[in-house]
Amino acid sequence: MRYEYTVVPAPNRGEKAKGAKTPTDRYVIAMTEELNRMAAEGWNYVRAETLPSEERSGIAGRSTVYHNMLVFRRPLAALEDTPPAATADTPQPEYPASATPPAAPVPTPPLPDAAAPKKLDDGTKPIANPVANEGSDTQPDMQADQEKRPFSNPTIEPAVPPKPRQPENKD
């Protein structure tokens, strides 16, 4: 059986009543009235809880305050009696629906001819990175060439640094 729960604050003070002379007796009367009020609405008492809550105190300070609460539950008989199409079988969104309709998807424009890969005469596509296929017989052995040079690209030579300038003699 499924239940729904509600939590209400416990009474802070006792109620004055005939025959209630001590503060404890007055508090018992206040608690009894609250439990009977909730029972009249179909709620069953589960337990009382005291939980902390961090609240502001002053301009920048925070303090912990404890709240006394009463927990109630009742069976979900009202929802179980309704037709199943109205409750469980209807998919519900995970987030609230927007008031504006969703935008239509924008089609992706075609790539220009320069960006599209060209096909070779035999109908195959060219190899994008010839260094990646080092082990194939059609590629030159660039591994030995790269070991001789400290640079990653064998076709680019390092720039020669400029010579330091000599101070000019002003005679």
Disulfide bonds with the S-S distance in Angstrom:
none
